[in-house]
Amino acid sequence: MTTDQFQTGRVLRYYEVVDADDVPTLIDLFEPDAVYNRPGYPPMRGHADLRRFYTGERVIADGCHRIGITVAEGNRVAAYGDFIGTLKDGRQVELRFADFFELTPAGRFSRRDTFFFSPAV
């Protein structure tokens, strides 16, 4: 297995565990000092912020990520796809997103940046 395949596999694993709402496994995919940038939220730094987001602040109740494209280069993996799910207020959503991950040699995420294809400006 190449490094790119390993890192892409880790990113795809992330989507599996987030869709399964397996927060402990999800948190373990990140470095203790990881940074996650997501529109509408201040930067999340470290496991405590990530846990708070995924167990309470996240507006998504459930859903499924469908990954269309992944691109790996060096210690970075980009993923592009669709999310279909339900928000905590009961609304159904379907939107496109792009995620950019930076990984350590051990395959843990040190940074994640998320972008959504929806009107904002």
Buried (B, 14 or more C-beta within 10 A) or exposed (E): EEEBEEBBBBBBBBBEBBBEBEBEEBBEBBBEEBBBBBEEBEEBEBBEBBBEBBEEEBEBEEBEBEBEEBEBEEBBBBBBBBBEBEBEEEEEEEEBBBBBBBBEEEBBBBBBBBBBEEEEE
